[in-house]
Structures are given as C-alpha cells and as structure tokens.
Amino acid sequence: MGFCFLQILAMDINRENYELGLPVIQKAGVAHKIDFKEGPALPVLDQMIEDVRNTLCSTKNENGRGKNILFCLLV
C-alpha cells in the first residue's frame, strides 16, 4: 500500500536549519511533498488539531461516518 499522497509538514524556528538539508531533500526528489513552516511548532500544531476536529465533525461519507485522517507527529 503506497502513500504517495502524503505531505510532510516541517517546522523550525529557524529557516536556515531547513535550508541546510534542502539539497538532500531535492536530490531525493521529495521537495514538492514538504510544507515548511517557520516559527514555534505548538501554535501550528494546535491549529492543525483544531482543523482536523472541524473536518471530522463536518465531513461525512455516504455511511454517515467521518473521513479517516492519518496524523503522524515525529519529534
């Protein structure tokens, strides 16, 4: 089972840290899958959790159940 649709959210308070690894990311051919956010992670993660809660509550499939969403957090 492939997960070609996945996006990666990268967060750091300093963009230079992301740019340091960017050549490797580009060489691997996955730069288009990475969404980098500069700043503290907790406010961004709090907003993501709230967005997922709103999506699960407002989005129902034909069976009346919420869509399945995969949430991974690597620390």
Secondary structure as UniProt FT lines:
FT   TURN            4..5
FT   STRAND          8..12
FT   HELIX           15..28
FT   HELIX           31..33
FT   STRAND          34..38
FT   HELIX           41..58
FT   TURN            62..63
//
